[in-house]
């Protein structure tokens, strides 16, 4: 069945939103937005780990190219899918930042990078084996849980955008300068203006156009440098086991397995989040397919000299803000990543986009993720249950590592590894509280707390005008100055908003 190439046109009823096919040009334009959004996140882990391992510039370049190469293949596998592998959703896969601290610890030990790669292969294989059991937790992710997780994903990513806006590298003298902040603000303004002024398809390219215009403006004012683009190889294919055959150390494997469990939790959350945004069914089988693709990519990644792969939360924001739900757009982006892995010169062009420009775009993207979570939470029933307490507690645990990074300093390493990720902490707390509050019926009360038991008092705009003009309440009704009653009995109204209500 042919599907309209206009992304503003809804696909036919018998076509899932994620299966809509756009024109090749539109697919690559929207796909490029995904790549520009996550590029910095993909290249950061190899630069950090490689630097800790004492690699030189050429070797670091190999790690970066390998990360792009494998991220592209993993993205295509996740979005296009083959039997049992791939969620067939607009999910972008990339080298996970969650494993960086563990990999640095292993890389600086006696085993070096070969021990890092060996631990990833072993832990990825373990993750692949346990996926059928892990994917069954999807039934414990109702709207109150997914909405909370999506909100925390957005809140957790916003500090990344703020740091990008400052310049990303605090060792540079211009970090935090008004020039950097102004460049980020300029990019943000461009995106907002394009979104507000221009019609449908063009407004959906607001992020990409904002990045391009922001980079050109940075070049004019001398804050963008493309001088390194011609340097280095134009074409390079990642050579298997470039840094030697992997070695397998028990301690490193145990540590990396814990990381893999964290990555699987985050990928589950991202899969459910993008399913909610797209408006499609995501069941245990689909989560399992997503996790299998994730773990397969992770297990194979060390062969090509790179690190664990996972779904990228920031790209959920791209789906939310553009409204482009097609998985084929993400597949097109994956092919661009793959090409960048083979053509380092193109990667160097994208790497020249100034961080403040990325930060201005990131504020919109990551904020949209949080807003999508809030929208999901608005659909949750808070009457006669403990859902309000669940949301409050889970969000608090999710924001804790952001608000107080040193909070867990005295805790055991394994605990820090898990709860220092706000997304993982919020996911665990939300799932556990949902199980305790909503799945276990033993000892459950009808109205367990005063917050959820009390219905909200709501008035229409007309009733509010009467009250401001001297009206009053009488037995739960709004009474005008003439004594005429208006509206229904508020105390007996349903907790949802009434037609005409401002709430």
C-alpha positions in Angstrom: 0.0 0.0 0.0 1.4 3.4 -1.0 1.7 5.8 1.9 1.8 9.6 1.5 5.3 11.2 1.6 3.9 14.1 3.5 4.6 13.4 7.2 1.7 15.7 8.2 -0.7 13.3 6.6 -1.8 10.4 8.8 -1.2 6.9 7.4 -4.1 4.8 6.4 -5.9 3.0 9.4 -4.4 -0.4 8.5 -0.8 1.0 8.6 1.0 1.4 11.9 2.3 4.9 12.5 5.9 3.6 12.6 5.5 1.9 9.3 4.7 5.0 7.3 7.2 5.6 4.4 8.2 9.0 3.4 10.1 10.1 0.3 13.8 9.3 0.2 14.7 13.0 0.5 12.4 13.5 3.5 13.6 10.3 5.1 17.2 11.4 5.0 16.5 15.0 6.0 14.6 13.8 9.1 17.1 11.0 9.7 20.0 13.5 9.7 18.3 15.4 12.5 18.6 12.2 14.6 22.3 11.8 13.8 23.1 15.4 14.6 21.3 15.1 17.9 23.1 12.0 19.1 26.5 12.3 17.3 28.2 13.9 20.3 26.9 11.2 22.6 28.3 8.5 20.3 31.8 9.9 20.0 32.2 10.8 23.7 32.7 7.3 25.1 35.5 6.2 22.7 37.3 9.6 23.3 37.0 9.2 27.1 37.9 5.5 27.3 40.6 5.8 24.7 42.1 8.7 26.5 42.2 6.8 29.7 43.8 3.8 28.0 46.6 6.2 26.7 45.8 5.9 23.0 47.3 8.4 20.5 45.3 10.6 18.1 45.2 8.1 15.3 44.0 5.3 17.6 41.3 7.5 19.0 40.2 8.1 15.5 39.8 4.4 15.0 37.7 4.1 18.1 35.4 6.9 17.0 35.0 5.5 13.5 34.2 2.1 14.9 31.6 3.6 17.3 29.8 5.2 14.3 30.1 2.1 12.2 28.5 -0.2 14.8 25.9 2.4 15.9 24.7 2.6 12.3 24.4 -1.1 11.9 22.7 -1.5 15.3 20.2 1.3 14.4 19.3 -0.3 11.1 18.8 -3.7 12.9 16.6 -2.1 15.6 14.4 -0.1 13.2 14.2 -2.4 10.2 14.3 -5.6 12.2 14.7 -9.3 11.3 12.9 -12.2 13.0 13.4 -12.0 16.8 15.8 -9.1 16.5 14.7 -5.4 16.4 11.6 -3.6 17.8 10.8 -2.1 14.3 10.3 1.2 16.0 12.1 4.6 15.5 14.8 3.8 18.0 18.3 5.1 17.4 21.1 2.8 18.8 24.5 4.2 19.9 27.4 3.5 22.1 26.1 3.7 25.6 27.5 6.3 28.0 26.3 4.2 31.0 29.3 1.9 30.7 32.0 4.6 30.5 33.1 4.7 34.2 33.3 0.8 34.3 35.3 0.7 31.1 37.7 3.4 32.3 38.3 1.3 35.4 39.0 -1.8 33.4 41.1 -0.1 30.7 43.4 1.5 33.3 44.0 -1.9 34.9 46.4 -4.6 33.8 44.1 -5.9 31.1 43.8 -2.6 29.1 41.4 -2.4 26.2 41.5 -6.2 25.4 40.0 -6.8 28.9 37.3 -4.2 28.2 36.4 -5.9 25.0 36.4 -9.3 26.5 34.1 -8.3 29.4 31.7 -6.7 26.9 31.5 -9.8 24.8 30.8 -12.0 27.8 28.3 -9.6 29.4 26.5 -9.1 26.1 26.1 -12.8 25.6 24.7 -13.1 29.1 22.2 -10.3 28.3 21.2 -12.1 25.1 20.5 -15.3 27.1 18.4 -13.6 29.8 16.4 -11.3 27.4 13.3 -13.7 27.3 12.9 -13.4 31.1 13.9 -9.7 31.3 11.3 -8.6 28.6 8.4 -10.0 30.8 8.7 -7.0 33.1 6.8 -5.0 30.4 3.5 -5.8 32.2 4.8 -3.8 35.2 5.1 -0.7 33.0 1.6 0.9 33.0 1.1 4.6 32.1 1.9 5.7 35.6 5.3 4.0 35.3 6.1 4.9 31.7 5.0 8.5 32.1 7.3 8.9 35.1 10.2 7.3 33.3 9.7 9.5 30.2 9.6 12.6 32.4 12.8 11.6 34.1 14.5 10.8 30.8 13.8 14.4 29.7 14.9 15.9 33.0 18.1 13.7 33.0 19.1 14.9 29.6 18.5 18.6 30.1 21.8 19.1 32.0 23.6 17.6 29.0 22.0 20.3 26.8 23.0 23.0 29.3 26.6 21.8 29.4 26.7 21.8 25.6 25.5 25.4 25.6 28.3 26.4 28.0 30.8 24.8 25.7 31.0 21.2 27.0 34.7 21.3 28.0 35.3 23.1 31.3 39.0 23.2 30.8 38.7 25.7 28.0 38.8 29.4 28.9 35.6 30.2 26.9 33.6 27.6 28.8 30.5 29.3 30.2 31.2 32.5 28.4 28.4 34.8 27.3 29.5 34.2 23.7 28.8 30.4 24.0 25.5 31.0 25.8 24.5 33.6 23.3 25.2 31.2 20.4 23.1 28.5 22.1 20.3 31.1 22.6 20.5 32.1 19.0 20.1 28.5 17.8 17.2 28.0 20.2 15.6 31.2 18.9 16.0 30.1 15.3 14.3 26.7 16.1 11.4 28.4 17.9 10.9 31.0 15.1 10.9 28.3 12.3 8.5 26.1 14.4 6.1 29.1 14.9 6.3 30.9 11.5 6.8 28.2 8.8 4.2 25.6 7.8 4.0 21.8 8.3 6.9 20.0 6.6 9.4 22.9 7.0 8.6 23.3 10.7 9.4 19.6 11.2 12.9 20.4 10.0 13.3 23.1 12.6 16.0 21.2 14.5 18.1 20.5 11.4 17.7 24.1 10.1 18.5 25.5 13.5 21.7 23.4 13.6 22.7 24.5 10.1 21.9 28.2 10.6 23.5 28.2 14.1 26.7 26.6 12.7 26.9 29.1 9.8 26.4 32.0 12.3 29.1 30.5 14.5 31.4 30.3 11.5 30.8 34.0 10.7 31.5 35.1 14.3 34.6 32.9 14.5 33.2 30.2 16.9 33.3 27.3 14.5 36.5 25.7 13.2 36.5 23.4 10.1 40.3 23.4 9.7 40.7 19.8 10.8 38.2 18.4 8.3 40.8 17.8 5.5 43.2 16.1 7.8 43.2 12.3 8.1 41.9 9.4 6.0 38.9 9.9 3.7 37.9 6.2 3.8 38.7 3.6 6.5 37.0 0.3 7.3 37.2 -0.8 10.9 39.6 -3.8 11.2 38.5 -6.6 13.5 40.4 -6.7 16.8 42.6 -3.8 15.9 43.8 -3.6 19.5 44.5 -7.3 20.0 42.4 -10.3 20.9 40.0 -9.9 23.8 40.9 -11.2 27.2 38.4 -12.4 29.8 38.8 -11.5 33.5 36.1 -12.6 36.0 36.0 -9.3 37.9 35.7 -7.3 34.7 32.9 -9.5 33.4 30.9 -9.3 36.7 31.2 -5.5 36.6 30.2 -5.3 33.0 27.2 -7.6 33.5 25.8 -5.2 36.0 26.3 -2.4 33.4 24.5 -4.5 30.9 21.5 -4.9 33.2 21.4 -1.2 33.6 21.5 -0.7 29.8 18.7 -3.3 29.4 16.6 -1.4 31.8 17.2 1.9 30.0 16.5 0.3 26.6 13.2 -1.1 27.9 12.2 2.3 29.2 13.2 4.0 25.9 11.3 1.3 23.9 8.1 1.9 26.0 8.6 5.7 25.8 8.9 5.8 22.0 5.9 3.4 21.7 3.9 5.8 23.8 4.9 8.8 21.7 4.3 7.0 18.4 1.0 5.6 19.6 1.6 2.0 18.9 1.4 -1.3 20.8 4.5 -2.4 22.7 4.2 -5.7 24.4 6.6 -8.1 26.0 7.5 -9.7 22.7 8.4 -6.4 21.1 10.5 -5.4 24.1 12.2 -8.7 23.8 13.0 -8.1 20.2 14.4 -4.7 21.0 16.6 -6.1 23.8 17.9 -8.9 21.6 18.9 -6.4 18.9 20.5 -4.4 21.7 22.5 -7.3 23.1 23.5 -8.7 19.7 25.0 -5.3 18.8 26.7 -5.1 22.1 28.2 -8.6 21.8 29.5 -8.0 18.3 30.7 -4.4 18.9 34.1 -5.4 20.4 34.9 -7.3 17.3 35.0 -4.0 15.5 36.8 -2.2 18.4 33.8 -0.5 20.1 31.6 -0.6 23.2 28.1 -1.6 24.4 25.2 -0.2 22.3 21.8 1.0 23.7 18.8 3.0 22.6 19.5 6.7 22.8 17.0 8.6 24.9 17.7 12.0 23.3 16.3 10.7 20.0 13.0 9.9 21.6 12.8 13.7 21.8 13.3 14.1 18.1 10.4 11.8 17.4 8.2 13.7 19.9 9.0 17.2 18.7 8.9 16.5 14.9 5.9 14.2 15.0 7.7 12.0 12.4 7.1 8.5 13.7 8.4 6.5 10.7 11.0 3.9 11.6 12.3 4.2 8.0 13.5 7.7 8.9 15.6 6.3 11.7 16.8 3.5 9.3 18.0 6.2 6.9 19.7 7.9 9.8 21.4 4.6 10.6 22.7 4.3 7.1 24.2 7.8 7.5 25.9 6.7 10.8 27.2 3.6 8.9 28.6 5.8 6.2 30.2 8.1 8.7 32.0 5.1 10.2 33.4 4.3 6.7 34.2 8.0 5.8 35.9 9.7 8.7 36.1 12.9 6.7 32.3 13.3 7.0 32.4 12.5 10.6 34.9 15.3 11.1 32.5 17.7 9.4 29.7 16.9 11.8 32.2 17.0 14.7 32.9 20.6 13.8 29.3 21.7 14.8 30.0 23.8 17.9 28.7 22.4 21.2 26.7 25.6 22.0 24.7 25.1 18.8 24.0 21.5 19.8 23.0 22.8 23.3 20.4 25.3 21.9 18.8 22.4 20.0 19.1 20.1 22.9 17.1 22.3 25.2 14.1 21.9 22.9 14.6 18.2 22.2 15.2 17.1 25.7 12.5 19.3 27.2 10.1 17.8 24.8 10.8 14.4 26.2 9.9 15.6 29.7 6.8 17.2 28.3 5.7 14.0 26.6 6.1 12.2 30.0 3.9 14.8 31.7 1.3 14.4 29.0 1.3 10.6 29.6 1.0 11.2 33.4 -2.1 13.5 32.7 -3.9 10.4 31.6 -3.3 8.5 34.8 -6.1 8.0 37.4 -5.0 9.4 40.8 -8.4 8.9 42.5 -8.5 6.3 45.3 -5.0 5.0 44.9 -1.3 5.8 45.6 -0.3 6.8 42.1 0.5 10.4 43.2 2.9 9.1 45.8 4.4 6.7 43.3 5.1 9.5 40.8 6.5 11.8 43.4 8.9 9.3 44.9 10.1 7.9 41.5 10.8 11.4 40.1 12.6 12.3 43.3 15.0 9.3 42.9 15.4 10.1 39.2 16.3 13.8 39.8 18.5 13.0 42.8 21.7 12.3 40.8 21.2 15.5 38.9 20.5 17.8 41.9 23.1 16.2 44.2 25.8 14.3 42.2 27.8 13.6 45.3 24.8 12.0 47.2 25.9 8.4 46.6 29.6 8.9 47.2 29.7 6.7 50.4 27.6 3.9 48.9 28.9 0.6 47.5 30.2 0.7 43.9 27.5 -1.7 42.7 24.8 0.5 44.2 26.3 3.7 42.7 26.5 2.0 39.3 22.7 1.4 39.3 21.3 4.4 41.1 23.6 7.1 39.8 21.7 6.9 36.6 18.5 8.8 37.2 16.7 7.0 34.4 17.5 3.6 35.9 16.8 4.7 39.5 13.4 6.1 38.5 12.6 3.0 36.5 13.4 0.7 39.4 11.5 2.7 42.0 8.5 3.3 39.8 8.2 -0.5 38.9 8.7 -1.6 42.5 6.1 0.9 43.9 3.7 0.1 41.1 4.0 -3.6 42.1 3.6 -2.8 45.8 0.7 -0.3 45.4 -1.2 -1.6 42.4 -0.4 -5.2 41.9 -0.6 -6.5 45.4 -4.1 -6.4 46.7 -3.3 -7.6 50.3 -4.0 -4.7 52.7 -5.0 -2.2 50.0 -7.5 0.4 51.2 -10.1 2.1 49.1 -8.8 5.6 49.7 -5.3 5.1 50.9 -4.2 8.7 51.1 -5.8 12.2 51.4 -4.0 13.5 48.3 -5.7 11.0 45.9 -9.0 10.7 47.8 -10.0 14.3 47.6 -11.6 15.3 44.2 -10.4 18.5 42.7 -12.8 21.5 43.0 -13.4 22.9 39.5 -15.3 25.8 38.2 -16.0 27.0 34.7 -14.9 30.4 33.5 -18.5 31.6 33.7 -18.8 30.5 37.3 -15.5 32.1 38.1 -16.8 35.4 36.7 -19.9 35.2 38.9 -17.8 34.6 42.0 -15.6 37.6 41.1 -18.8 39.7 40.7 -20.0 38.9 44.2 -21.5 35.4 43.8 -21.0 32.7 46.4 -21.1 29.0 47.1 -24.3 27.4 48.3 -24.3 23.6 49.0 -21.5 23.1 46.6 -23.1 25.3 43.8 -22.2 28.7 42.5 -24.9 31.2 43.2 -25.1 34.6 41.5 -26.1 37.9 43.1 -29.7 37.3 42.1 -29.7 33.9 43.9 -29.8 32.0 40.6 -27.8 28.7 40.8 -25.3 27.9 38.1 -23.6 24.6 37.2 -23.8 21.3 38.9 -23.0 20.3 42.4 -19.2 20.6 42.5 -18.7 18.3 45.4 -20.4 15.5 43.4 -18.6 16.1 40.1 -16.3 13.5 38.6 -12.6 14.3 39.1 -12.0 14.9 35.4 -12.5 18.3 33.8 -16.0 19.3 32.7 -16.7 20.8 29.3 -15.8 24.5 29.3 -13.5 24.1 32.3 -10.2 25.9 32.3 -8.5 22.9 33.9 
